[in-house]
Amino acid sequence: MNARAEVLVVARLDLAEVLRSRWLIFCLVVHGVLAATFVLVGLRESGVIGFTGMGRALMSWSHALLFLLPLLALTATGQVVNSARDDGSLELLLSNPVSRTAWFVGTSLVRTGALVVPLFVAMPLLGLVGSLAFGQDVPWGFLARGMVVSAALLVCFVAIGLAVSTLVRNQAKALMLAVLIWALGVALIDFGLVGVMLQWDLPPSAVFALAVLNPVQSARLALLSAAQPELSTFGPVGFFLANRIGPSWLLVIGVVWPLLLGAAAWVFALRSFRRRDLL
């Protein structure tokens, strides 16, 4: 059996497991609830306080996704490898003519697809609902930008979750580490950066460099630069970003850096998986 056939076999088996666990349905429900909340509340309030409704609803939803998607990716992958080790399914499957690389690649593709596909269904559907049901002008360019940035963020944290699952044998410890990584990515890094800025008078370029090391922050800047190209809310740092870097390069950074970080984590996880014992 060639490598492609091995990957397809593993992918079909893992997809069956994902469908059996109703993970796709769960992701669609989560996206649907968030979308309904921001559309119904945001569009109603926009008529009262004067905001451009659909653009604001999409902006708010996209920023909520930046906090939610890393958690979904880490919980979907943080226990994949160690769980398969513990229940014996990994050893059983690899006793057949299936390589470790094929198993890891097939599982990675399915888990990534299970997270990206519901997102790519929900976001255009939100735009259509806003356009047809509420008569709103949908900023399709921003919607496409949000989809690309969100997909890159998902790929990054899927790879990180697989690395955690490969390196940490205990499932409970792997889950705790995944939650800690999520907290560092979406909250604690902000506080740490603010503390550094209060302690030292850093130039805007240094603040930007420290911020984009966090893939969540780089994705956030990519989205904010589309909604507010001048980035005036960031003060001197925003002036530096708007005039020295610009929205186009912020989009490139917000997509490329999470993908590069995810690729590095995935390669590291694959090498560790190929070297470690199954039991």
Residue pairs with C-beta under 8 A, 6 or more apart in sequence:
1 9
1 97
1 98
3 99
3 101
3 102
6 97
6 98
6 99
6 102
6 103
6 106
7 102
7 105
7 106
7 109
8 106
9 98
9 102
9 106
10 93
10 98
10 102
10 103
10 105
10 106
10 107
11 106
11 107
11 109
11 110
13 93
13 106
14 106
14 107
14 110
14 111
15 110
15 114
18 24
18 110
18 111
18 114
23 76
23 114
24 114
24 117
24 118
27 72
27 114
27 115
27 118
27 119
28 118
28 121
28 122
30 68
30 72
31 118
31 119
31 121
31 122
31 123
32 122
34 61
34 64
34 65
34 68
35 61
35 122
35 125
35 126
35 129
38 57
38 58
38 60
38 61
38 64
39 57
39 61
39 126
39 129
39 130
39 134
42 51
42 53
42 56
42 57
42 60
43 53
43 54
43 57
43 130
43 134
43 136
45 51
46 52
46 53
46 56
46 57
47 53
52 137
53 130
53 134
53 136
54 127
54 130
54 131
54 134
54 136
54 137
54 138
54 139
55 139
55 142
55 227
57 126
57 130
58 126
58 127
58 138
58 139
58 142
58 143
58 146
59 142
59 223
59 227
61 126
62 146
62 149
62 150
62 223
63 220
63 223
65 119
65 146
65 150
66 150
66 153
66 186
66 216
66 219
66 220
66 223
67 186
67 216
69 115
69 119
69 150
69 153
69 154
69 157
70 153
70 156
70 157
70 182
70 185
70 186
70 216
71 179
71 182
71 186
72 115
72 154
73 115
73 153
73 154
73 156
73 157
73 158
73 160
73 161
74 157
74 160
74 161
74 164
74 178
74 179
74 181
74 182
75 161
75 175
75 178
76 111
76 114
76 115
76 158
76 161
77 111
77 158
77 161
77 162
77 164
77 165
78 161
78 164
78 165
78 174
78 175
78 177
78 178
79 165
79 171
79 174
79 175
80 107
80 111
80 161
80 162
80 165
81 90
81 162
81 165
81 166
81 273
82 165
82 166
82 168
82 169
82 170
82 171
82 174
83 165
83 171
84 90
85 91
85 169
85 278
85 279
86 171
90 103
90 278
91 278
91 279
93 103
94 100
94 103
94 278
100 273
100 274
101 270
101 274
104 162
104 269
104 270
104 273
104 274
107 162
108 158
108 159
108 162
108 266
111 158
111 162
112 154
112 155
112 158
115 154
115 158
116 151
116 154
116 155
119 147
119 150
119 151
119 154
120 147
120 151
123 143
123 146
123 147
123 150
124 143
124 147
126 143
127 138
127 140
127 143
128 138
130 136
130 138
131 137
131 138
141 226
142 226
142 227
145 222
145 223
145 226
145 251
146 223
148 251
148 255
149 219
149 222
149 223
149 251
149 254
149 255
150 219
152 219
152 254
152 255
152 256
152 258
152 259
152 262
153 215
153 216
153 219
153 258
155 258
155 259
155 262
156 215
156 258
156 259
156 261
156 262
156 265
157 182
157 185
157 215
157 262
158 262
159 261
159 262
159 263
159 264
159 265
159 266
159 269
160 181
160 261
160 262
160 265
161 178
162 265
162 266
162 269
163 265
163 266
163 268
163 269
163 272
164 174
164 177
164 178
164 181
165 174
165 269
166 269
166 272
166 273
166 276
167 269
167 272
168 174
168 177
185 214
185 215
185 216
186 216
189 214
189 216
189 217
190 217
193 207
193 210
193 211
196 202
196 210
197 207
202 210
204 236
204 237
204 239
204 240
204 241
205 240
205 244
207 237
208 237
208 240
208 241
208 245
211 217
211 218
211 221
212 218
212 221
212 253
212 257
215 257
215 258
215 261
215 262
218 253
218 254
218 257
218 258
219 254
219 258
220 254
221 241
221 250
221 253
221 254
222 250
222 251
222 253
222 254
222 255
223 254
224 231
225 231
225 241
225 242
225 246
225 247
225 250
225 251
226 247
226 251
229 242
229 247
230 238
230 242
231 237
231 238
231 239
231 241
231 242
232 238
232 239
234 241
241 250
245 253
